[in-house]
């Protein structure tokens, strides 16, 4: 880490300077513990406040994490889950696959976006929709002090709303590096997470979370090294902007591309290059062509999401090995999602809807 990017300690009162509405305009409410008003030191990065915690940040650019056991998911766990942590192998687990708002009664999955990627004792968390609550339960059962690196695609509500229910963030033994999207991503992410926990939205503020949080910015095409992982952010078209992430480790790759409006014929060359040859392409496929074009209801053009047919066309164009349709529309029942995948197979053979609890193993255990 260069001197310019090294976090500097900020005075204890820095949180009020960084987020005036966060504490100073929200006095202690009846029934709230004193912990909710505790001020913690704040790190700054290029002038932006970065972390809320009470311990010194690590000087390392990545985290060292020892996980003795990777427990099965508490909901909709696949039968292939194993009660041990595989080394030198990249694994992807879906904890939230739905778009826009969480729904109930779905076998495929009703929680909003959250995906975990692990390898060699390191954990990445992609987005913090409602699915992150179940991931937090798994991490709590592991017992060891928790570390993870989080990458946020963008800050729309369905990608951050689960964070207040992420139990490991309340523990002082937990450490998280958190990447917000764009040049101002560190400040924007901190502000958004704090705002959704202010009255009247939530009973306790962000400062109640006693974990060490190091906020950083993720920039297009600038790779980030995290242990065995190389994570490359990719700008993709979506209202207010969005990042896809190419995650590489152990000779394999996984692309997380939620919330993107893209078609095969207008795929940006640079995006296509960064998608090229991935083992698994997890791509937004919220709409059917009829829904997108307005032949069924109002047109969804410009809403920032793709169809399953466009997703299949992109997968074919970039020579992906496998396509997982993602960000399922809350109005789509399981049979609709299965039918969308079947139609997409007319363009690309290996397609399935991403399923909550699904575990993908890329490669073979060493």
Secondary structure, DSSP 8 states (H G I E B T S, - for coil): --TTTS-EEE-TTHHHHH-TTTTTTS---TT--GGGG---EEEEETTEEEEEESS---SSSS-----S-----SSS--TT--SS--SS-EEEEEEE-B-SS--SS-SS--SBSEEEEEETTEEEEE--STTHHHHHHHHHHH-S--EEEEE-S---GGGTTTGGG-GGGGSTT-EEEEEEESTTHHHHHHHHHHHTTSTTT-SS-GGG--SEEEEEEE-TT--EEETTEEEEEEEE--TT-EEEEEEEETTEEEEEE-S----GGG--HHHHHHHTT-SEEEEE--B-HHHHHTSSSS--TTSS--BHHHHHHHHHHTT-S-EEEESB-TT--HHHHHHHHHHHTTT-SSEEE--TT-EEEES---
